[in-house]
Amino acid sequence: MEGTPQKPMLAAPGELAITFIGHASFLLQIGGLNILIDPVFAKWLVLIRRLRRPGVRLQDLPPIDAVLLTHAHMDHLNLPSLRAIIRHTRRLRGTAPIVVVPEGVEDLVSMLGFADVRPLRWWGRAEVGAIEITMTPAQHWGARMMRDTHRGFGGYVLRYGEQSVYHSGDSGYFAGFREIGERLRPEIALLPIGAYKPDGFRRVHTSPEDALRAFADLRAQEMVPMHYGTFRLSHEPMEEPLPRLMEAARRGGVSDRVVPLSEGETRIFARAGILERAER
């Protein structure tokens, strides 16, 4: 397994920090809170082996205030990881984090020990401290198994003052990206670029070129790619998505606005869209 875990860089008051853990997993430090999105630390997802180590060891995380889950697929909702995050935060602070989930996913997490479970529908909102969280549409599906198609799915925009971050979850390219941009104007977009071959997979996943179209539709200032290089989920070569993205960004004249993060890398912003300092 490749990759070396690092300790996340901690943000100062007023700063926004984004740490890439791997695949679709991020630690966000925003509004004085620590928020995990789709945290997966597992080495195996049933029969799928992790190929790159998480960029942050779970025991090196700060106490977590909230966990956001975009949908019930096993590469985004991993029960052993969630149990470990709850135990870790209780050890550090004595209380458990809350969890925000799409409607229909509550039963998967309700018995794990979270302090609260908050289900949302598309465009629904929740507040965690001073952070406003809006669930956004996606073009995907939410079933955990074959028949539980009632489960919701989507992405999230997190906002604190002028700072805003969008995590799309899994999605194919669709008109909803433009609507999200018009309604919520996220400054930073975390967008998936893997699992697009064969071509039919693009109905529910974005290729690098699709992700750039979504980035343009969102009218965000910067894009952080995700959902590549960690698990073999489709037929494109594992090393293909990021170079393909950067070449397409160069051709489109936006390569300076695409910010790939290596696993464990933290980017810290004084306010959304303005990079102040970075550490690997």
Buried (B, 14 or more C-beta within 10 A) or exposed (E): EEBEBBBBBEBEEEBBBBBBBBBBBBBBBBBBBBBBBBBBBBEEBEEBEBBBBBBBBBEEBBBBBBBBBBBBBBBBBBEEBBEBBBEBBBEEEEEBBBBBBBBBBBEBBEEBBBBEBBBBEBBBEBEBEEBBBBBBBBBBBBBBEEEBEEBBBBBBBBBBBEBBBBBBBBBBBBEBBBBBBEEBBBBBBBBBBBBBBEEEBBBBBBBBBBBBBBBBBBBBBBBBBBBBBBBBBEEBEBEBBBEBBBEBBEEBEBEEBBBBBBBBBBBBBBBBBEEBEEBE
